[in-house]
Amino acid sequence: MLASPVSVFSTCPESRAAGPAAYARLVAEVSRWSEEVGCEGMLIYTENGLVDPWLTAQLAVLATDRLEPLIAVQPVYMHPYTVAKLVATFAYLHGRRTQLNLVAGGFTNDLRALGHELEHDARYARLLDYGQIVMGLVAGAPPITRTTGSYRVRELRLQPAVPAELQPRLMLSGSSEAGIATARALGATAVRYPRPAEEEEPLAAATDIRQGIRLGIIVRDDAGEAWRVAHERFPDDRGGQITHRLAMSASDSRWHRQLSRLALDTEARERPYWLRPFQNYSTFCPYLVGDQETVAGELAAYLRRGVDTVILDIPQSREDLELSMSVIDAAAGAVT
């Protein structure tokens, strides 16, 4: 099993990828790949059109020995006490830590359908209240009473208790000032979709918090082979490009708007940083494509700017994950 000083997470396939029985097998398979190559955990999405991430996490836990689900949590879907209770239940039943990716926004149509239309910064204010209650409960704090803010609770406590070593790590979007401030207040990792490495700077006023990036990697010994695989996996798709534009118009994600603008600037230049899959609505993150030395160099530039967490896109094979881990390990070795 490969290891890296960088915290690396894979991403679970979406439930749209397969029928019910096939999907359960696919989750178990990708979970095992992720654990075998040395990933710390696996991100599991949440949105109106996907199956429940907590039940999906149960499949991942049952298929592995150590892999930690990184579960997307949207306050609209459940009370913070419910999240804390689920964290405690996974710890109690499986002796496994669950990590939490706190989500402030999403597709506006999804949020509107649920009757939630808060403005951007107000959602982060709610997320701060939410995260504080969750973490206070799992940390075994004295009974919590709140009479102001987004959640009113009185003498609230959690049982069973969560052992210190199984208490969750938090992640959330670090693409806005409100997101960075919320991450700092919660002790969370601020995660963003990166720009090309030479254009990246440390998060503004965020050198005191953990930083993460989300991207895909396609790497081979030969750059030409890597690009052949990339274009074969993500061919031009006119229908996908139209869907992408429609989806971006229905999303209030600053990440996605920034990537859409960046795609126009980078498309004409062949370099490791590639946004074609994002433009074709095949995925929601940039890719690094090329030979191992080139991609490792690009990754090392991110690490030098303070990044210590990488969330990889949904893997297509165990080989892809293993090559990705190898190049992340090489990048980390070049920095230390």
Number of C-alpha atoms within 10 A of each C-alpha: 9 12 15 18 12 19 17 25 26 28 23 28 21 19 20 11 10 13 10 12 8 11 17 15 15 21 23 21 17 24 29 20 21 26 22 18 19 21 29 19 26 29 24 25 23 20 16 14 10 11 15 16 22 22 10 21 24 15 18 28 23 13 18 17 15 20 24 24 30 30 25 21 24 20 18 13 14 10 14 22 19 13 23 25 19 14 25 27 19 19 21 16 8 14 17 22 27 26 22 22 25 23 20 23 24 16 16 18 15 17 18 11 10 12 10 14 15 14 10 16 15 14 20 24 17 18 26 23 19 23 24 14 25 21 20 18 25 25 18 17 13 12 13 16 14 14 9 9 11 15 14 11 15 10 9 16 20 21 12 14 19 24 15 11 10 20 20 24 16 20 24 26 28 26 19 17 14 17 23 25 20 25 28 18 13 21 16 24 25 28 25 21 20 22 18 20 18 9 7 12 14 14 22 11 10 17 12 10 20 19 28 26 23 21 21 26 26 25 29 21 12 12 19 14 15 20 18 13 16 21 12 10 13 15 13 15 15 12 10 16 18 14 16 21 15 11 16 18 13 14 19 16 18 15 18 18 14 14 20 17 10 14 18 11 10 16 14 8 9 9 15 23 23 23 21 23 23 21 26 21 21 18 18 20 25 25 24 23 27 25 20 23 17 18 26 23 20 21 24 23 21 26 25 17 15 18 24 18 20 24 24 24 23 20 21 11 11 16 12 17 27 20 18 24 25 20 25 28 20 19 26 22 13 15 13 9
